[in-house]
Amino acid sequence: MTEPRSAATRIAYQGEPGSNSHMVCQQHYPELEAVPCASFEDVFAAVEAGEADLAMIPIDNSLAGRVADIHHFLPTSTLHIIAEHFLRIRFHLMAVPGATLDQVRTVHSHVHALGQCRKIIREHGLVPIIAGDTAGAAREVAEAGDPTQAAISPPMAAEIYGLEVLATDVEDEDHNTTRFVVLSPEFVQAPAGNGPVVTSFIFNVRNIPSALYKALGGFATNGVNMTKLESYMVDGRFAATQFLAEVDGHPDEPGLKRALEELAFFTTDVKLLGVYPADPSRF
């Protein structure tokens, strides 16, 4: 099976027009209508209610780590991962037309973006102001019309909100990359033997000694490379732990098939989130 692009018409994302999530939607799904949502919860709800066909969700960042809210929604969601995409994060400093860098006193952006652009903020003595969204910060600066205010936002936001770029690529690190996943209400499994595949799944282990060690032993003995293993509590209880894992390979391949069968012996629940093509940027 392949990704159902032809049937889809709308893809939901969190943020305002001009955000990084919006940019990824336009880069990889230009034929779809990109639907902005105020929160991640709204994105999941839009797809589950049929108001959008797919969702574009950030799941990991090379600097900030995992996107915590997403890991909260994934286990209970009815959606499935059908693709992944990587985006090199770029931020520009922008202000209203005619403003100069010397005039700027405050800089507005999402808290993570401000933290990833400390050098330019410190260099020019700017006062950081936290906004709910990077693109939303650009919109607010445009609406204010104040040349002393600037926004740190993705390049696309300057075009959308008519702002002037005062400095390009102001992020501190040039390896700042976010991994996005595409979610669908359908379980669309990538075919085996047609290039690298990622398998994502969630499992619970019993609260007994060596439970995790035994659960993961089958992946080691069958030569399966595990690229992600993250834990979080279930229902706020310290006695039950849930894990999100990702491995290289397809469940139909003998090694991974045996590893998943062994995993089932030592866990209370295993939920397959997706079997999808590995994005070339992963390598």
C-alpha positions as CSV (number, residue, x, y, z in Angstrom):
1,M,0.0,0.0,0.0
2,T,1.1,3.5,-0.6
3,E,0.4,6.9,1.0
4,P,-3.1,8.0,0.0
5,R,-2.2,11.4,-1.4
6,S,-4.6,11.3,-4.3
7,A,-7.7,10.8,-2.1
8,A,-6.7,13.5,0.4
9,T,-7.6,17.1,-0.1
10,R,-6.8,18.8,3.3
11,I,-3.9,18.5,5.7
12,A,-4.0,20.0,9.2
13,Y,-1.1,21.5,11.1
14,Q,-0.5,23.3,14.4
15,G,0.3,27.0,14.2
16,E,-0.5,30.0,12.0
17,P,0.2,30.4,8.3
18,G,3.9,30.8,7.7
19,S,5.0,28.5,10.5
20,N,7.5,25.7,10.0
21,S,4.7,23.1,10.0
22,H,3.0,25.1,7.2
23,M,6.2,25.1,5.3
24,V,6.5,21.3,5.5
25,C,3.0,20.9,4.3
26,Q,3.6,23.1,1.2
27,Q,7.0,21.4,0.4
28,H,5.7,17.9,0.5
29,Y,1.9,18.2,-0.1
30,P,1.5,21.3,-2.3
31,E,-1.7,19.9,-3.9
32,L,-3.4,19.8,-0.5
33,E,-5.2,22.6,1.3
34,A,-3.2,23.3,4.5
35,V,-5.5,23.9,7.5
36,P,-4.1,25.8,10.5
37,C,-5.1,24.7,14.0
38,A,-4.6,26.5,17.3
39,S,-3.3,23.5,19.2
40,F,-2.0,19.9,18.7
41,E,-5.2,18.7,20.2
42,D,-7.2,20.6,17.5
43,V,-5.1,19.0,14.8
44,F,-5.8,15.5,16.1
45,A,-9.5,16.3,16.5
46,A,-9.8,17.8,13.0
47,V,-8.5,14.5,11.4
48,E,-10.5,12.2,13.7
49,A,-13.7,14.2,12.9
50,G,-13.1,14.1,9.2
51,E,-12.5,17.9,8.9
52,A,-9.0,17.1,7.5
53,D,-7.7,14.0,5.8
54,L,-4.1,14.1,7.1
55,A,-2.1,15.8,9.9
56,M,1.5,17.1,9.8
57,I,2.9,16.9,13.3
58,P,6.4,17.7,14.7
59,I,7.7,14.9,16.8
60,D,11.4,15.5,17.4
61,N,13.9,18.4,17.2
62,S,17.6,18.0,17.1
63,L,18.1,20.7,19.7
64,A,15.0,20.7,21.9
65,G,14.4,16.9,21.8
66,R,11.0,15.3,21.7
67,V,7.8,17.4,21.3
68,A,6.2,16.4,24.6
69,D,2.6,17.2,23.7
70,I,2.7,14.8,20.8
71,H,3.8,11.9,22.9
72,H,0.9,12.6,25.1
73,F,-1.6,12.4,22.2
74,L,-0.2,9.5,20.2
75,P,-0.9,6.6,22.5
76,T,-4.7,7.3,22.7
77,S,-5.2,8.6,19.2
78,T,-6.9,6.5,16.5
79,L,-4.5,8.0,13.9
80,H,-1.5,6.2,12.3
81,I,1.9,7.4,11.1
82,I,2.2,7.0,7.3
83,A,5.2,9.1,6.4
84,E,8.0,11.2,7.9
85,H,9.7,14.4,6.7
86,F,12.7,16.4,8.0
87,L,13.0,20.2,7.9
88,R,16.1,22.2,8.5
89,I,14.8,25.0,10.7
90,R,15.7,28.5,9.6
91,F,14.7,31.7,11.4
92,H,14.9,35.3,10.1
93,L,14.6,38.5,12.2
94,M,11.9,40.6,10.6
95,A,10.1,43.9,11.3
96,V,7.7,46.3,9.6
97,P,8.9,47.8,6.3
98,G,11.3,50.7,6.9
99,A,12.4,49.6,10.3
100,T,16.2,49.2,10.9
101,L,18.0,46.8,13.3
102,D,19.2,49.7,15.3
103,Q,15.6,50.7,16.0
104,V,14.5,47.3,17.3
105,R,14.1,47.0,21.1
106,T,11.9,43.9,21.5
107,V,11.9,40.5,19.7
108,H,8.8,38.3,19.7
109,S,8.7,34.5,19.1
110,H,7.9,31.1,20.5
111,V,9.9,30.3,23.6
112,H,11.8,27.5,21.8
113,A,12.7,29.9,18.9
114,L,13.9,32.5,21.3
115,G,16.1,29.9,23.0
116,Q,17.6,28.8,19.7
117,C,18.5,32.4,18.6
118,R,20.2,33.7,21.8
119,K,23.3,35.1,20.0
120,I,21.5,37.8,18.0
121,I,19.3,38.6,20.9
122,R,22.3,39.2,23.1
123,E,24.4,40.9,20.5
124,H,21.8,43.6,19.9
125,G,20.5,43.8,23.5
126,L,16.9,42.9,22.5
127,V,14.2,42.1,25.1
128,P,12.6,38.7,24.3
129,I,8.8,38.5,24.4
130,I,7.3,35.1,24.3
131,A,4.5,34.5,21.7
132,G,2.4,31.4,21.2
133,D,3.7,30.6,17.8
134,T,6.6,31.8,15.5
135,A,4.4,32.7,12.6
136,G,1.9,34.3,15.1
137,A,4.6,36.5,16.4
138,A,5.2,37.8,12.8
139,R,1.5,38.5,12.4
140,E,1.4,40.4,15.7
141,V,4.4,42.5,14.8
142,A,2.8,43.4,11.5
143,E,-0.4,44.3,13.1
144,A,1.3,46.5,15.7
145,G,3.1,48.5,13.1
146,D,5.8,49.5,15.6
147,P,9.4,49.7,14.2
148,T,10.8,48.9,17.6
149,Q,9.3,45.4,17.5
150,A,10.7,42.5,15.6
151,A,9.8,38.8,15.2
152,I,12.0,35.7,14.9
153,S,10.0,33.6,12.5
154,P,10.4,31.3,9.5
155,P,11.2,33.0,6.1
156,M,7.7,32.2,4.8
157,A,6.1,34.4,7.5
158,A,7.8,37.6,6.1
159,E,6.1,37.0,2.8
160,I,2.7,36.3,4.2
161,Y,2.6,39.2,6.7
162,G,4.5,41.8,4.6
163,L,7.5,42.2,6.9
164,E,11.0,43.2,6.0
165,V,13.8,40.8,6.8
166,L,16.5,42.5,8.9
167,A,18.8,39.5,9.4
168,T,18.7,36.0,7.8
169,D,19.4,32.6,9.4
170,V,19.7,33.9,13.0
171,E,19.5,30.5,14.6
172,D,22.6,29.7,16.8
173,E,23.1,26.2,15.3
174,D,23.0,25.3,11.6
175,H,22.0,21.7,12.4
176,N,18.7,22.6,13.9
177,T,16.3,20.1,12.3
178,T,12.8,19.0,13.1
179,R,11.3,15.7,12.2
180,F,7.6,15.7,11.3
181,V,5.3,12.7,10.9
182,V,2.2,12.5,8.8
183,L,-0.9,11.0,10.5
184,S,-3.8,9.4,8.8
185,P,-7.0,7.7,10.1
186,E,-6.2,4.8,7.8
187,F,-3.4,2.3,8.6
188,V,-1.4,2.6,5.4
189,Q,1.5,0.2,5.5
190,A,4.6,0.7,3.3
191,P,5.4,-2.3,1.2
192,A,8.3,-4.6,2.2
193,G,11.4,-4.8,-0.1
194,N,10.9,-1.3,-1.6
195,G,13.6,0.7,0.3
196,P,14.3,1.5,4.0
197,V,11.2,1.3,6.3
198,V,10.6,2.6,9.8
199,T,8.2,0.8,12.2
200,S,6.8,2.7,15.1
201,F,5.0,1.1,18.0
202,I,4.0,1.6,21.6
203,F,4.1,-1.1,24.3
204,N,3.6,-1.4,28.1
205,V,5.8,-3.6,30.3
206,R,4.8,-5.3,33.6
207,N,6.3,-3.7,36.7
208,I,8.7,-6.6,37.4
209,P,12.5,-6.8,37.5
210,S,14.2,-7.1,34.1
211,A,10.9,-6.6,32.3
212,L,12.3,-4.1,29.8
213,Y,15.5,-6.0,29.3
214,K,13.5,-9.1,28.4
215,A,11.1,-7.2,26.2
216,L,13.9,-5.8,24.2
217,G,16.1,-8.8,24.0
218,G,14.5,-10.1,20.8
219,F,15.5,-7.0,18.9
220,A,19.2,-7.5,19.8
221,T,19.2,-11.3,19.1
222,N,17.5,-10.8,15.8
223,G,19.8,-8.0,14.6
224,V,17.1,-5.3,14.6
225,N,18.3,-1.7,15.0
226,M,16.2,0.3,17.5
227,T,16.5,4.0,16.7
228,K,14.1,5.4,19.4
229,L,13.0,4.3,22.9
230,E,11.2,6.8,25.1
231,S,9.2,6.2,28.2
232,Y,6.4,7.9,30.0
233,M,3.9,7.1,32.8
234,V,0.4,5.7,32.2
235,D,-2.4,7.6,33.9
236,G,0.0,9.2,36.3
237,R,0.9,5.9,37.9
238,F,4.5,5.2,38.9
239,A,4.0,1.4,38.7
240,A,3.1,1.3,35.0
241,T,5.4,2.5,32.2
242,Q,4.7,2.9,28.5
243,F,7.3,3.0,25.8
244,L,7.4,4.5,22.4
245,A,9.9,2.7,20.1
246,E,11.0,2.9,16.5
247,V,13.1,0.4,14.6
248,D,14.6,0.0,11.2
249,G,12.8,-2.6,9.2
250,H,9.4,-4.0,8.1
251,P,7.3,-6.3,10.3
252,D,7.1,-8.8,7.5
253,E,10.9,-9.2,7.5
254,P,11.9,-12.4,9.5
255,G,14.1,-10.7,12.0
256,L,11.6,-8.0,13.0
257,K,8.7,-10.4,12.9
258,R,10.5,-12.7,15.4
259,A,11.4,-9.7,17.6
260,L,7.8,-8.4,17.8
261,E,6.6,-11.9,18.6
262,E,9.1,-12.1,21.5
263,L,8.1,-8.6,22.6
264,A,4.5,-9.8,23.0
265,F,5.6,-12.3,25.7
266,F,6.9,-9.7,28.1
267,T,4.4,-6.9,27.6
268,T,0.8,-6.2,28.4
269,D,0.0,-4.4,25.2
270,V,1.6,-3.6,21.9
271,K,0.2,-1.1,19.5
272,L,1.6,-0.6,16.0
273,L,1.6,3.1,15.2
274,G,2.9,2.9,11.7
275,V,5.1,1.2,9.0
276,Y,6.3,3.9,6.7
277,P,9.1,4.8,4.3
278,A,12.2,6.2,5.9
279,D,12.8,9.8,4.7
280,P,16.2,10.1,2.8
281,S,17.2,12.9,5.2
282,R,17.2,10.4,8.0
283,F,20.5,9.1,6.6
